[in-house]
Amino acid sequence: MFKVKVFVTLRESVLDPQGVAVKGALHSLSFAEVQDVRIGKYMELTIDRTVSDLDAMVKEMCEKLLANVVIEDYRYEVEEVVAQ
Amino acid sequence: MFKVKVFVTLRESVLDPQGVAVKGALHSLSFAEVQDVRIGKYMELTIDRTVSDLDAMVKEMCEKLLANVVIEDYRYEVEEVVAQ
């Protein structure tokens, strides 16, 4: 099995109101040193080992469903899981 | 400056209906090899370099605001950003 970790983040040029809200909340909890917060999504997919081209598959999943490539960037890491 | 990447995930024992929905959507897009999907949150914090104990600060922020430790786990990575 493969464990694929997908990180989806808003592009730098896109405003992140959720991040601004979290930054405000951290400031009001006296964490004044926080200068910026950006919020993204994190997904862990477990994928069958029979897949021939994992990279192509993950890219297609990200572009079709997991990320909105107009306003979001994605990156991913693949780990091979050995059955115990 | 420090760039702290925080990953918040639901604990293994907690049901993840959003993950189940995404898995269903991937299956209907013919990605049948996807066996499981878990959804989490990803946050990038930019923190001032004047902080003395960054680890303690990040843990406190996670436990007070960023993660619900009853049902979620968190982990984080710290990168030092050098001004250009």
Backbone of each chain as nested JSON, in Angstrom:
{
  "chains": [
    {"id": "A", "residues": [
      {"number": 1, "name": "MET", "atoms": {"N": [0.834, -1.204, 0.0], "CA": [0.0, 0.0, 0.0], "C": [0.862, 1.244, 0.0]}},
      {"number": 2, "name": "PHE", "atoms": {"N": [0.319, 2.288, -0.577], "CA": [0.998, 3.577, -0.541], "C": [0.18, 4.538, 0.317]}},
      {"number": 3, "name": "LYS", "atoms": {"N": [0.883, 5.326, 1.095], "CA": [0.218, 6.392, 1.826], "C": [0.653, 7.697, 1.164]}},
      {"number": 4, "name": "VAL", "atoms": {"N": [-0.3, 8.419, 0.637], "CA": [0.016, 9.672, -0.056], "C": [-0.498, 10.828, 0.792]}},
      {"number": 5, "name": "LYS", "atoms": {"N": [0.395, 11.749, 1.117], "CA": [0.02, 12.923, 1.893], "C": [-0.077, 14.11, 0.962]}},
      {"number": 6, "name": "VAL", "atoms": {"N": [-1.255, 14.686, 0.852], "CA": [-1.479, 15.792, -0.073], "C": [-1.665, 17.08, 0.736]}},
      {"number": 7, "name": "PHE", "atoms": {"N": [-0.944, 18.121, 0.347], "CA": [-1.058, 19.431, 0.989], "C": [-1.621, 20.4, -0.031]}},
      {"number": 8, "name": "VAL", "atoms": {"N": [-2.726, 21.016, 0.285], "CA": [-3.329, 21.992, -0.621], "C": [-3.297, 23.346, 0.064]}},
      {"number": 9, "name": "THR", "atoms": {"N": [-2.698, 24.326, -0.58], "CA": [-2.613, 25.665, 0.017], "C": [-3.123, 26.697, -0.973]}},
      {"number": 10, "name": "LEU", "atoms": {"N": [-3.639, 27.788, -0.45], "CA": [-4.044, 28.9, -1.315], "C": [-2.793, 29.493, -1.962]}},
      {"number": 11, "name": "ARG", "atoms": {"N": [-2.899, 29.912, -3.205], "CA": [-1.768, 30.589, -3.85], "C": [-1.427, 31.857, -3.092]}},
      {"number": 12, "name": "GLU", "atoms": {"N": [-0.164, 32.237, -3.159], "CA": [0.326, 33.417, -2.433], "C": [-0.51, 34.665, -2.708]}},
      {"number": 13, "name": "SER", "atoms": {"N": [-0.962, 34.799, -3.947], "CA": [-1.64, 36.036, -4.343], "C": [-3.103, 36.066, -3.903]}},
      {"number": 14, "name": "VAL", "atoms": {"N": [-3.603, 34.962, -3.34], "CA": [-5.016, 34.896, -2.978], "C": [-5.177, 35.23, -1.494]}},
      {"number": 15, "name": "LEU", "atoms": {"N": [-6.113, 36.115, -1.188], "CA": [-6.39, 36.482, 0.202], "C": [-6.894, 35.28, 0.988]}},
      {"number": 16, "name": "ASP", "atoms": {"N": [-6.499, 35.186, 2.258], "CA": [-6.893, 34.051, 3.09], "C": [-7.6, 34.572, 4.343]}},
      {"number": 17, "name": "PRO", "atoms": {"N": [-8.912, 34.847, 4.231], "CA": [-9.629, 35.429, 5.375], "C": [-9.63, 34.521, 6.603]}},
      {"number": 18, "name": "GLN", "atoms": {"N": [-9.623, 33.199, 6.374], "CA": [-9.596, 32.268, 7.513], "C": [-8.275, 32.406, 8.275]}},
      {"number": 19, "name": "GLY", "atoms": {"N": [-7.202, 32.569, 7.514], "CA": [-5.899, 32.774, 8.141], "C": [-5.855, 34.081, 8.923]}},
      {"number": 20, "name": "VAL", "atoms": {"N": [-6.449, 35.123, 8.369], "CA": [-6.487, 36.416, 9.059], "C": [-7.257, 36.278, 10.371]}},
      {"number": 21, "name": "ALA", "atoms": {"N": [-8.371, 35.53, 10.338], "CA": [-9.169, 35.336, 11.546], "C": [-8.378, 34.57, 12.604]}},
      {"number": 22, "name": "VAL", "atoms": {"N": [-7.659, 33.529, 12.181], "CA": [-6.868, 32.746, 13.134], "C": [-5.744, 33.603, 13.717]}},
      {"number": 23, "name": "LYS", "atoms": {"N": [-5.123, 34.43, 12.874], "CA": [-4.082, 35.322, 13.367], "C": [-4.655, 36.259, 14.425]}},
      {"number": 24, "name": "GLY", "atoms": {"N": [-5.829, 36.814, 14.165], "CA": [-6.467, 37.704, 15.147], "C": [-6.734, 36.982, 16.453]}},
      {"number": 25, "name": "ALA", "atoms": {"N": [-7.208, 35.735, 16.351], "CA": [-7.499, 34.961, 17.563], "C": [-6.217, 34.682, 18.335]}},
      {"number": 26, "name": "LEU", "atoms": {"N": [-5.127, 34.374, 17.628], "CA": [-3.845, 34.115, 18.311], "C": [-3.347, 35.399, 18.986]}},
      {"number": 27, "name": "HIS", "atoms": {"N": [-3.515, 36.532, 18.309], "CA": [-3.094, 37.789, 18.928], "C": [-3.89, 38.062, 20.195]}},
      {"number": 28, "name": "SER", "atoms": {"N": [-5.197, 37.777, 20.156], "CA": [-5.982, 38.066, 21.358], "C": [-5.696, 37.056, 22.469]}},
      {"number": 29, "name": "LEU", "atoms": {"N": [-5.04, 35.938, 22.128], "CA": [-4.555, 35.008, 23.166], "C": [-3.115, 35.365, 23.57]}},
      {"number": 30, "name": "SER", "atoms": {"N": [-2.666, 36.546, 23.22], "CA": [-1.332, 37.092, 23.545], "C": [-0.171, 36.415, 22.829]}},
      {"number": 31, "name": "PHE", "atoms": {"N": [-0.434, 35.799, 21.671], "CA": [0.679, 35.307, 20.857], "C": [0.992, 36.379, 19.812]}},
      {"number": 32, "name": "ALA", "atoms": {"N": [1.531, 37.494, 20.282], "CA": [1.701, 38.657, 19.413], "C": [2.817, 38.458, 18.396]}},
      {"number": 33, "name": "GLU", "atoms": {"N": [3.672, 37.462, 18.611], "CA": [4.801, 37.249, 17.691], "C": [4.378, 36.612, 16.368]}},
      {"number": 34, "name": "VAL", "atoms": {"N": [3.119, 36.162, 16.277], "CA": [2.664, 35.535, 15.034], "C": [2.42, 36.629, 14.0]}},
      {"number": 35, "name": "GLN", "atoms": {"N": [3.178, 36.569, 12.902], "CA": [3.073, 37.634, 11.901], "C": [2.094, 37.3, 10.793]}},
      {"number": 36, "name": "ASP", "atoms": {"N": [1.958, 36.012, 10.518], "CA": [1.092, 35.645, 9.407], "C": [0.614, 34.212, 9.594]}},
      {"number": 37, "name": "VAL", "atoms": {"N": [-0.61, 33.95, 9.155], "CA": [-1.148, 32.583, 9.194], "C": [-1.798, 32.304, 7.847]}},
      {"number": 38, "name": "ARG", "atoms": {"N": [-1.47, 31.162, 7.269], "CA": [-2.148, 30.72, 6.04], "C": [-2.725, 29.337, 6.332]}},
      {"number": 39, "name": "ILE", "atoms": {"N": [-3.98, 29.147, 5.943], "CA": [-4.641, 27.878, 6.232], "C": [-4.743, 27.05, 4.96]}},
      {"number": 40, "name": "GLY", "atoms": {"N": [-4.467, 25.78, 5.073], "CA": [-4.594, 24.892, 3.92], "C": [-5.287, 23.602, 4.325]}},
      {"number": 41, "name": "LYS", "atoms": {"N": [-5.285, 22.671, 3.403], "CA": [-5.884, 21.365, 3.692], "C": [-4.805, 20.298, 3.63]}},
      {"number": 42, "name": "TYR", "atoms": {"N": [-5.024, 19.253, 4.398], "CA": [-4.074, 18.146, 4.448], "C": [-4.889, 16.869, 4.288]}},
      {"number": 43, "name": "MET", "atoms": {"N": [-4.496, 16.027, 3.371], "CA": [-5.241, 14.794, 3.147], "C": [-4.305, 13.608, 3.127]}},
      {"number": 44, "name": "GLU", "atoms": {"N": [-4.698, 12.538, 3.761], "CA": [-3.92, 11.292, 3.713], "C": [-4.725, 10.268, 2.941]}},
      {"number": 45, "name": "LEU", "atoms": {"N": [-4.189, 9.825, 1.813], "CA": [-4.871, 8.824, 0.999], "C": [-4.135, 7.498, 1.122]}},
      {"number": 46, "name": "THR", "atoms": {"N": [-4.873, 6.436, 1.294], "CA": [-4.279, 5.099, 1.264], "C": [-4.631, 4.483, -0.078]}},
      {"number": 47, "name": "ILE", "atoms": {"N": [-3.617, 4.113, -0.84], "CA": [-3.844, 3.661, -2.217], "C": [-3.249, 2.272, -2.407]}},
      {"number": 48, "name": "ASP", "atoms": {"N": [-4.005, 1.469, -3.111], "CA": [-3.628, 0.086, -3.383], "C": [-2.297, 0.007, -4.133]}},
      {"number": 49, "name": "ARG", "atoms": {"N": [-1.545, -1.014, -3.861], "CA": [-0.217, -1.148, -4.451], "C": [-0.248, -1.563, -5.923]}},
      {"number": 50, "name": "THR", "atoms": {"N": [-1.441, -1.935, -6.424], "CA": [-1.535, -2.401, -7.821], "C": [-1.429, -1.264, -8.841]}},
      {"number": 51, "name": "VAL", "atoms": {"N": [-1.462, -0.002, -8.364], "CA": [-1.432, 1.132, -9.294], "C": [-0.101, 1.153, -10.041]}},
      {"number": 52, "name": "SER", "atoms": {"N": [-0.165, 1.348, -11.364], "CA": [1.093, 1.32, -12.123], "C": [1.794, 2.682, -12.085]}},
      {"number": 53, "name": "ASP", "atoms": {"N": [1.053, 3.758, -12.345], "CA": [1.686, 5.072, -12.367], "C": [1.076, 5.946, -11.268]}},
      {"number": 54, "name": "LEU", "atoms": {"N": [1.628, 5.83, -10.079], "CA": [1.056, 6.517, -8.921], "C": [1.108, 8.033, -9.091]}},
      {"number": 55, "name": "ASP", "atoms": {"N": [2.237, 8.547, -9.587], "CA": [2.379, 9.995, -9.745], "C": [1.283, 10.583, -10.624]}},
      {"number": 56, "name": "ALA", "atoms": {"N": [1.075, 9.941, -11.767], "CA": [0.05, 10.441, -12.689], "C": [-1.321, 10.381, -12.038]}},
      {"number": 57, "name": "MET", "atoms": {"N": [-1.569, 9.297, -11.285], "CA": [-2.877, 9.138, -10.642], "C": [-3.108, 10.236, -9.606]}},
      {"number": 58, "name": "VAL", "atoms": {"N": [-2.089, 10.488, -8.767], "CA": [-2.257, 11.489, -7.708], "C": [-2.449, 12.878, -8.321]}},
      {"number": 59, "name": "LYS", "atoms": {"N": [-1.661, 13.17, -9.36], "CA": [-1.821, 14.48, -10.016], "C": [-3.226, 14.636, -10.577]}},
      {"number": 60, "name": "GLU", "atoms": {"N": [-3.731, 13.588, -11.201], "CA": [-5.066, 13.675, -11.792], "C": [-6.126, 13.862, -10.685]}},
      {"number": 61, "name": "MET", "atoms": {"N": [-5.979, 13.143, -9.578], "CA": [-6.942, 13.295, -8.475], "C": [-6.914, 14.712, -7.928]}},
      {"number": 62, "name": "CYS", "atoms": {"N": [-5.693, 15.267, -7.766], "CA": [-5.583, 16.623, -7.227], "C": [-6.231, 17.623, -8.163]}},
      {"number": 63, "name": "GLU", "atoms": {"N": [-5.958, 17.465, -9.462], "CA": [-6.449, 18.482, -10.392], "C": [-7.94, 18.363, -10.649]}},
      {"number": 64, "name": "LYS", "atoms": {"N": [-8.473, 17.124, -10.553], "CA": [-9.901, 16.957, -10.81], "C": [-10.755, 17.225, -9.586]}},
      {"number": 65, "name": "LEU", "atoms": {"N": [-10.241, 16.904, -8.388], "CA": [-11.126, 16.968, -7.231], "C": [-10.518, 17.642, -6.001]}},
      {"number": 66, "name": "LEU", "atoms": {"N": [-9.276, 17.287, -5.658], "CA": [-8.792, 17.662, -4.323], "C": [-8.384, 19.125, -4.218]}},
      {"number": 67, "name": "ALA", "atoms": {"N": [-7.899, 19.694, -5.309], "CA": [-7.481, 21.096, -5.264], "C": [-8.186, 21.872, -6.375]}},
      {"number": 68, "name": "ASN", "atoms": {"N": [-8.428, 23.138, -6.114], "CA": [-8.932, 24.034, -7.151], "C": [-7.719, 24.777, -7.691]}},
      {"number": 69, "name": "VAL", "atoms": {"N": [-7.21, 24.292, -8.834], "CA": [-5.91, 24.791, -9.296], "C": [-5.927, 26.254, -9.723]}},
      {"number": 70, "name": "VAL", "atoms": {"N": [-7.129, 26.838, -9.842], "CA": [-7.186, 28.263, -10.178], "C": [-6.66, 29.098, -9.005]}},
      {"number": 71, "name": "ILE", "atoms": {"N": [-7.016, 28.709, -7.795], "CA": [-6.616, 29.517, -6.632], "C": [-5.733, 28.751, -5.652]}},
      {"number": 72, "name": "GLU", "atoms": {"N": [-5.517, 27.454, -5.893], "CA": [-4.757, 26.665, -4.921], "C": [-3.566, 25.965, -5.575]}},
      {"number": 73, "name": "ASP", "atoms": {"N": [-2.527, 25.779, -4.773], "CA": [-1.393, 24.95, -5.164], "C": [-1.488, 23.638, -4.396]}},
      {"number": 74, "name": "TYR", "atoms": {"N": [-0.894, 22.592, -4.948], "CA": [-0.841, 21.349, -4.174], "C": [0.549, 20.746, -4.287]}},
      {"number": 75, "name": "ARG", "atoms": {"N": [0.914, 19.985, -3.263], "CA": [2.1, 19.156, -3.355], "C": [1.817, 17.885, -2.581]}},
      {"number": 76, "name": "TYR", "atoms": {"N": [2.59, 16.858, -2.823], "CA": [2.304, 15.599, -2.142], "C": [3.571, 14.821, -1.883]}},
      {"number": 77, "name": "GLU", "atoms": {"N": [3.469, 13.929, -0.897], "CA": [4.575, 13.043, -0.538], "C": [4.034, 11.626, -0.554]}},
      {"number": 78, "name": "VAL", "atoms": {"N": [4.857, 10.691, -1.025], "CA": [4.423, 9.293, -1.08], "C": [5.259, 8.466, -0.108]}},
      {"number": 79, "name": "GLU", "atoms": {"N": [4.582, 7.657, 0.685], "CA": [5.278, 6.71, 1.564], "C": [4.805, 5.319, 1.207]}},
      {"number": 80, "name": "GLU", "atoms": {"N": [5.718, 4.375, 1.219], "CA": [5.299, 2.998, 0.983], "C": [5.046, 2.353, 2.339]}},
      {"number": 81, "name": "VAL", "atoms": {"N": [3.892, 1.731, 2.491], "CA": [3.561, 1.095, 3.763], "C": [3.758, -0.402, 3.619]}},
      {"number": 82, "name": "VAL", "atoms": {"N": [4.564, -0.973, 4.493], "CA": [4.809, -2.411, 4.442], "C": [3.873, -3.085, 5.456]}},
      {"number": 83, "name": "ALA", "atoms": {"N": [3.152, -4.086, 5.001], "CA": [2.219, -4.792, 5.891], "C": [2.987, -5.439, 7.033]}},
      {"number": 84, "name": "GLN", "atoms": {"N": [2.384, -5.41, 8.21], "CA": [3.082, -5.944, 9.387], "C": [2.605, -7.35, 9.724]}}
    ]},
    {"id": "B", "residues": [
      {"number": 1, "name": "MET", "atoms": {"N": [13.046, 35.005, 11.028], "CA": [11.671, 34.524, 11.138], "C": [11.639, 33.003, 11.103]}},
      {"number": 2, "name": "PHE", "atoms": {"N": [10.63, 32.473, 11.742], "CA": [10.414, 31.032, 11.679], "C": [9.133, 30.763, 10.908]}},
      {"number": 3, "name": "LYS", "atoms": {"N": [9.18, 29.725, 10.11], "CA": [7.977, 29.265, 9.435], "C": [7.602, 27.942, 10.093]}},
      {"number": 4, "name": "VAL", "atoms": {"N": [6.442, 27.902, 10.714], "CA": [6.018, 26.683, 11.414], "C": [4.866, 26.068, 10.627]}},
      {"number": 5, "name": "LYS", "atoms": {"N": [5.029, 24.804, 10.259], "CA": [3.971, 24.095, 9.535], "C": [3.269, 23.172, 10.504]}},
      {"number": 6, "name": "VAL", "atoms": {"N": [1.992, 23.394, 10.707], "CA": [1.229, 22.604, 11.68], "C": [0.262, 21.694, 10.925]}},
      {"number": 7, "name": "PHE", "atoms": {"N": [0.264, 20.416, 11.285], "CA": [-0.643, 19.438, 10.689], "C": [-1.592, 18.955, 11.769]}},
      {"number": 8, "name": "VAL", "atoms": {"N": [-2.868, 19.113, 11.546], "CA": [-3.856, 18.657, 12.528], "C": [-4.685, 17.558, 11.872]}},
      {"number": 9, "name": "THR", "atoms": {"N": [-4.728, 16.398, 12.499], "CA": [-5.489, 15.279, 11.928], "C": [-6.44, 14.717, 12.975]}},
      {"number": 10, "name": "LEU", "atoms": {"N": [-7.539, 14.157, 12.518], "CA": [-8.445, 13.474, 13.437], "C": [-7.742, 12.243, 14.001]}},
      {"number": 11, "name": "ARG", "atoms": {"N": [-7.985, 11.939, 15.278], "CA": [-7.419, 10.72, 15.844], "C": [-7.944, 9.501, 15.091]}},
      {"number": 12, "name": "GLU", "atoms": {"N": [-7.137, 8.445, 15.063], "CA": [-7.481, 7.224, 14.331], "C": [-8.872, 6.692, 14.697]}},
      {"number": 13, "name": "SER", "atoms": {"N": [-9.238, 6.824, 15.961], "CA": [-10.483, 6.217, 16.438], "C": [-11.71, 7.061, 16.117]}},
      {"number": 14, "name": "VAL", "atoms": {"N": [-11.496, 8.258, 15.568], "CA": [-12.623, 9.159, 15.306], "C": [-13.058, 9.018, 13.847]}},
      {"number": 15, "name": "LEU", "atoms": {"N": [-14.36, 8.865, 13.636], "CA": [-14.902, 8.759, 12.285], "C": [-14.657, 10.048, 11.508]}},
      {"number": 16, "name": "ASP", "atoms": {"N": [-14.383, 9.928, 10.212], "CA": [-14.098, 11.088, 9.387], "C": [-15.082, 11.111, 8.208]}},
      {"number": 17, "name": "PRO", "atoms": {"N": [-16.284, 11.653, 8.406], "CA": [-17.291, 11.626, 7.334], "C": [-16.853, 12.401, 6.093]}},
      {"number": 18, "name": "GLN", "atoms": {"N": [-16.055, 13.461, 6.283], "CA": [-15.581, 14.219, 5.125], "C": [-14.653, 13.345, 4.27]}},
      {"number": 19, "name": "GLY", "atoms": {"N": [-13.801, 12.571, 4.958], "CA": [-12.92, 11.647, 4.241], "C": [-13.708, 10.59, 3.489]}},
      {"number": 20, "name": "VAL", "atoms": {"N": [-14.776, 10.088, 4.117], "CA": [-15.61, 9.078, 3.453], "C": [-16.25, 9.677, 2.204]}},
      {"number": 21, "name": "ALA", "atoms": {"N": [-16.691, 10.934, 2.298], "CA": [-17.318, 11.593, 1.145], "C": [-16.31, 11.765, 0.011]}},
      {"number": 22, "name": "VAL", "atoms": {"N": [-15.085, 12.181, 0.366], "CA": [-14.06, 12.372, -0.671], "C": [-13.705, 11.031, -1.307]}},
      {"number": 23, "name": "LYS", "atoms": {"N": [-13.624, 9.988, -0.486], "CA": [-13.336, 8.656, -1.038], "C": [-14.425, 8.253, -2.032]}},
      {"number": 24, "name": "GLY", "atoms": {"N": [-15.686, 8.485, -1.665], "CA": [-16.797, 8.174, -2.57], "C": [-16.687, 8.942, -3.879]}},
      {"number": 25, "name": "ALA", "atoms": {"N": [-16.321, 10.228, -3.763], "CA": [-16.197, 11.057, -4.972], "C": [-15.056, 10.548, -5.852]}},
      {"number": 26, "name": "LEU", "atoms": {"N": [-13.936, 10.14, -5.229], "CA": [-12.804, 9.613, -6.015], "C": [-13.2, 8.306, -6.7]}},
      {"number": 27, "name": "HIS", "atoms": {"N": [-13.954, 7.469, -5.975], "CA": [-14.399, 6.21, -6.592], "C": [-15.304, 6.494, -7.786]}},
      {"number": 28, "name": "SER", "atoms": {"N": [-16.185, 7.486, -7.671], "CA": [-17.083, 7.747, -8.801], "C": [-16.333, 8.417, -9.952]}},
      {"number": 29, "name": "LEU", "atoms": {"N": [-15.125, 8.933, -9.7], "CA": [-14.273, 9.418, -10.791], "C": [-13.349, 8.298, -11.294]}},
      {"number": 30, "name": "SER", "atoms": {"N": [-13.637, 7.063, -10.954], "CA": [-12.901, 5.848, -11.348], "C": [-11.522, 5.703, -10.731]}},
      {"number": 31, "name": "PHE", "atoms": {"N": [-11.287, 6.323, -9.588], "CA": [-10.045, 6.044, -8.862], "C": [-10.341, 4.967, -7.822]}},
      {"number": 32, "name": "ALA", "atoms": {"N": [-10.592, 3.762, -8.293], "CA": [-11.071, 2.701, -7.411], "C": [-9.985, 2.182, -6.481]}},
      {"number": 33, "name": "GLU", "atoms": {"N": [-8.719, 2.487, -6.789], "CA": [-7.617, 1.979, -5.964], "C": [-7.485, 2.715, -4.632]}},
      {"number": 34, "name": "VAL", "atoms": {"N": [-8.225, 3.808, -4.461], "CA": [-8.137, 4.56, -3.209], "C": [-8.9, 3.803, -2.123]}},
      {"number": 35, "name": "GLN", "atoms": {"N": [-8.179, 3.374, -1.095], "CA": [-8.81, 2.547, -0.062], "C": [-9.313, 3.377, 1.107]}},
      {"number": 36, "name": "ASP", "atoms": {"N": [-8.656, 4.484, 1.376], "CA": [-9.06, 5.267, 2.534], "C": [-8.613, 6.715, 2.348]}},
      {"number": 37, "name": "VAL", "atoms": {"N": [-9.404, 7.631, 2.858], "CA": [-9.054, 9.055, 2.83], "C": [-9.318, 9.631, 4.221]}},
      {"number": 38, "name": "ARG", "atoms": {"N": [-8.35, 10.347, 4.742], "CA": [-8.539, 11.075, 6.001], "C": [-8.224, 12.537, 5.727]}},
      {"number": 39, "name": "ILE", "atoms": {"N": [-9.079, 13.42, 6.188], "CA": [-8.894, 14.848, 5.923], "C": [-8.388, 15.537, 7.188]}},
      {"number": 40, "name": "GLY", "atoms": {"N": [-7.435, 16.408, 7.025], "CA": [-6.939, 17.172, 8.161], "C": [-6.764, 18.626, 7.784]}},
      {"number": 41, "name": "LYS", "atoms": {"N": [-6.138, 19.359, 8.667], "CA": [-5.882, 20.771, 8.402], "C": [-4.382, 21.001, 8.353]}},
      {"number": 42, "name": "TYR", "atoms": {"N": [-3.999, 21.992, 7.59], "CA": [-2.593, 22.337, 7.425], "C": [-2.486, 23.838, 7.617]}},
      {"number": 43, "name": "MET", "atoms": {"N": [-1.606, 24.27, 8.487], "CA": [-1.473, 25.703, 8.739], "C": [-0.015, 26.109, 8.663]}},
      {"number": 44, "name": "GLU", "atoms": {"N": [0.256, 27.237, 8.023], "CA": [1.609, 27.781, 7.984], "C": [1.628, 29.069, 8.797]}},
      {"number": 45, "name": "LEU", "atoms": {"N": [2.395, 29.08, 9.859], "CA": [2.491, 30.269, 10.701], "C": [3.856, 30.907, 10.488]}},
      {"number": 46, "name": "THR", "atoms": {"N": [3.882, 32.217, 10.348], "CA": [5.143, 32.959, 10.305], "C": [5.315, 33.628, 11.659]}},
      {"number": 47, "name": "ILE", "atoms": {"N": [6.405, 33.301, 12.34], "CA": [6.584, 33.761, 13.713], "C": [7.889, 34.535, 13.823]}},
      {"number": 48, "name": "ASP", "atoms": {"N": [7.806, 35.611, 14.551], "CA": [8.942, 36.507, 14.77], "C": [10.113, 35.775, 15.428]}},
      {"number": 49, "name": "ARG", "atoms": {"N": [11.299, 36.165, 15.084], "CA": [12.493, 35.477, 15.564], "C": [12.806, 35.815, 17.033]}},
      {"number": 50, "name": "THR", "atoms": {"N": [12.109, 36.781, 17.612], "CA": [12.398, 37.17, 18.997], "C": [11.887, 36.154, 20.028]}},
      {"number": 51, "name": "VAL", "atoms": {"N": [11.097, 35.185, 19.589], "CA": [10.53, 34.214, 20.535], "C": [11.648, 33.4, 21.182]}},
      {"number": 52, "name": "SER", "atoms": {"N": [11.59, 33.24, 22.497], "CA": [12.669, 32.513, 23.165], "C": [12.438, 31.0, 23.12]}},
      {"number": 53, "name": "ASP", "atoms": {"N": [11.232, 30.56, 23.456], "CA": [10.977, 29.115, 23.448], "C": [9.884, 28.802, 22.437]}},
      {"number": 54, "name": "LEU", "atoms": {"N": [10.325, 28.598, 21.187], "CA": [9.362, 28.411, 20.103], "C": [8.529, 27.152, 20.293]}},
      {"number": 55, "name": "ASP", "atoms": {"N": [9.176, 26.061, 20.724], "CA": [8.451, 24.804, 20.897], "C": [7.297, 24.958, 21.868]}},
      {"number": 56, "name": "ALA", "atoms": {"N": [7.579, 25.575, 23.019], "CA": [6.528, 25.75, 24.031], "C": [5.406, 26.618, 23.482]}},
      {"number": 57, "name": "MET", "atoms": {"N": [5.786, 27.647, 22.721], "CA": [4.772, 28.559, 22.171], "C": [3.866, 27.831, 21.17]}},
      {"number": 58, "name": "VAL", "atoms": {"N": [4.491, 27.052, 20.267], "CA": [3.685, 26.37, 19.248], "C": [2.763, 25.343, 19.915]}},
      {"number": 59, "name": "LYS", "atoms": {"N": [3.3, 24.613, 20.899], "CA": [2.446, 23.63, 21.595], "C": [1.258, 24.312, 22.254]}},
      {"number": 60, "name": "GLU", "atoms": {"N": [1.517, 25.45, 22.905], "CA": [0.424, 26.143, 23.587], "C": [-0.623, 26.633, 22.571]}},
      {"number": 61, "name": "MET", "atoms": {"N": [-0.154, 27.166, 21.434], "CA": [-1.096, 27.635, 20.413], "C": [-1.945, 26.489, 19.893]}},
      {"number": 62, "name": "CYS", "atoms": {"N": [-1.3, 25.327, 19.658], "CA": [-2.042, 24.17, 19.144], "C": [-3.08, 23.72, 20.155]}},
      {"number": 63, "name": "GLU", "atoms": {"N": [-2.678, 23.647, 21.416], "CA": [-3.597, 23.097, 22.414], "C": [-4.711, 24.069, 22.786]}},
      {"number": 64, "name": "LYS", "atoms": {"N": [-4.416, 25.368, 22.692], "CA": [-5.452, 26.343, 23.042], "C": [-6.392, 26.657, 21.892]}},
      {"number": 65, "name": "LEU", "atoms": {"N": [-5.869, 26.646, 20.669], "CA": [-6.718, 27.137, 19.571], "C": [-6.717, 26.262, 18.319]}},
      {"number": 66, "name": "LEU", "atoms": {"N": [-5.52, 25.849, 17.873], "CA": [-5.448, 25.294, 16.519], "C": [-5.987, 23.872, 16.417]}},
      {"number": 67, "name": "ALA", "atoms": {"N": [-5.845, 23.09, 17.486], "CA": [-6.333, 21.706, 17.446], "C": [-7.274, 21.467, 18.622]}},
      {"number": 68, "name": "ASN", "atoms": {"N": [-8.235, 20.599, 18.41], "CA": [-9.097, 20.149, 19.507], "C": [-8.5, 18.825, 19.986]}},
      {"number": 69, "name": "VAL", "atoms": {"N": [-7.729, 18.872, 21.061], "CA": [-6.937, 17.692, 21.431], "C": [-7.78, 16.514, 21.91]}},
      {"number": 70, "name": "VAL", "atoms": {"N": [-9.067, 16.746, 22.118], "CA": [-9.936, 15.615, 22.488], "C": [-10.091, 14.659, 21.299]}},
      {"number": 71, "name": "ILE", "atoms": {"N": [-10.246, 15.219, 20.114], "CA": [-10.483, 14.366, 18.946], "C": [-9.388, 14.487, 17.883]}},
      {"number": 72, "name": "GLU", "atoms": {"N": [-8.442, 15.39, 18.079], "CA": [-7.435, 15.605, 17.03], "C": [-6.013, 15.451, 17.574]}},
      {"number": 73, "name": "ASP", "atoms": {"N": [-5.131, 15.021, 16.703], "CA": [-3.695, 15.027, 16.992], "C": [-3.062, 16.162, 16.197]}},
      {"number": 74, "name": "TYR", "atoms": {"N": [-1.929, 16.637, 16.676], "CA": [-1.216, 17.629, 15.876], "C": [0.267, 17.292, 15.866]}},
      {"number": 75, "name": "ARG", "atoms": {"N": [0.928, 17.744, 14.813], "CA": [2.383, 17.699, 14.793], "C": [2.833, 18.927, 14.013]}},
      {"number": 76, "name": "TYR", "atoms": {"N": [4.095, 19.289, 14.159], "CA": [4.539, 20.491, 13.465], "C": [6.007, 20.385, 13.082]}},
      {"number": 77, "name": "GLU", "atoms": {"N": [6.373, 21.191, 12.102], "CA": [7.757, 21.271, 11.632], "C": [8.154, 22.736, 11.655]}},
      {"number": 78, "name": "VAL", "atoms": {"N": [9.397, 22.999, 12.04], "CA": [9.875, 24.385, 12.095], "C": [10.96, 24.583, 11.043]}},
      {"number": 79, "name": "GLU", "atoms": {"N": [10.836, 25.656, 10.293], "CA": [11.882, 26.038, 9.335], "C": [12.342, 27.435, 9.687]}},
      {"number": 80, "name": "GLU", "atoms": {"N": [13.626, 27.667, 9.601], "CA": [14.11, 29.018, 9.831], "C": [14.189, 29.729, 8.482]}},
      {"number": 81, "name": "VAL", "atoms": {"N": [13.616, 30.914, 8.408], "CA": [13.619, 31.655, 7.149], "C": [14.664, 32.755, 7.246]}},
      {"number": 82, "name": "VAL", "atoms": {"N": [15.579, 32.76, 6.292], "CA": [16.622, 33.785, 6.293], "C": [16.188, 34.903, 5.347]}},
      {"number": 83, "name": "ALA", "atoms": {"N": [16.232, 36.116, 5.823], "CA": [15.823, 37.26, 5.002], "C": [16.732, 37.374, 3.78]}},
      {"number": 84, "name": "GLN", "atoms": {"N": [16.138, 37.741, 2.648], "CA": [16.917, 37.769, 1.401], "C": [17.353, 39.191, 1.069]}}
    ]}
  ]
}
